[in-house]
Amino acid sequence: MPRFLTMVRIDEQNAPAEKPDPEFEGRMGALFEEITEAGVMRETAGLTPTAQGTRLTWSGGTMHRTDGPFTGDGDVVGGYALTRCKDKAEALEWTERFLRIHPEHWTVTAEVREIVES
């Protein structure tokens, strides 16, 4: 079965200031339990803000290093999930369920990509 990487994208500059309510956390916990019991979830985590990150770019034979925050970039990867699904349709179905759990006033984008197996 193929593996998929889901990158959860957020707009760091316009992220909700309030912490998620306990109901949201309960819904998320229930979904993570379900997806794990289904044997789909391999790994998932949130990422630190870009202010704590560093970008390395190789260009023109030179290494460039940029410390965060990465302002002006719009959305950034705020978390990820690594799953094993029967096909892309299943990976998209789980991702849609994940997104629908979030409060309506939040903007969260997820990019789902199959991992190339050698």
C-alpha positions, -999 to 999 in steps of 0.1 A, spaced: 0 0 0 13 35 -9 24 60 17 13 96 17 27 127 32 1 153 42 15 188 49 -7 209 70 -3 245 59 -12 275 80 -9 313 77 14 320 107 7 357 105 -31 353 108 -33 322 129 -60 323 156 -47 338 188 -69 317 211 -60 282 221 -83 254 207 -113 246 229 -115 213 247 -142 201 223 -119 206 194 -91 187 211 -116 159 219 -127 156 183 -91 156 171 -81 129 197 -110 107 186 -100 110 149 -64 103 157 -75 72 177 -97 60 148 -71 65 121 -44 48 142 -67 18 150 -75 16 112 -37 10 106 -35 42 85 -15 66 106 22 61 108 33 94 123 20 129 129 32 161 146 30 198 146 61 219 138 76 249 157 70 284 143 92 295 114 108 320 138 126 289 152 135 275 118 163 278 93 163 275 55 192 262 36 194 269 -1 220 256 -26 222 279 -55 250 288 -80 275 266 -61 269 285 -29 251 275 3 227 302 16 214 301 52 183 321 63 171 321 99 134 325 105 109 339 108 101 337 71 78 367 67 60 375 35 58 338 25 21 334 32 13 299 44 39 276 59 39 240 69 27 239 105 24 201 108 24 168 89 10 133 88 26 102 73 -1 77 64 -3 43 46 -35 41 26 -49 18 -1 -49 48 -26 -50 86 -29 -88 86 -25 -85 71 10 -57 96 19 -79 125 8 -109 112 27 -89 111 60 -75 145 53 -109 160 46 -121 145 79 -91 161 97 -98 195 82 -136 195 90 -128 191 127 -113 226 128 -134 256 138 -151 272 108 -134 306 113 -99 289 110 -82 286 76 -62 254 73 -49 239 41 -35 204 36 -14 192 7 -15 154 1 13 138 -18 22 102 -25 57 92 -14 78 77 -42 89 43 -32 121 29 -46 
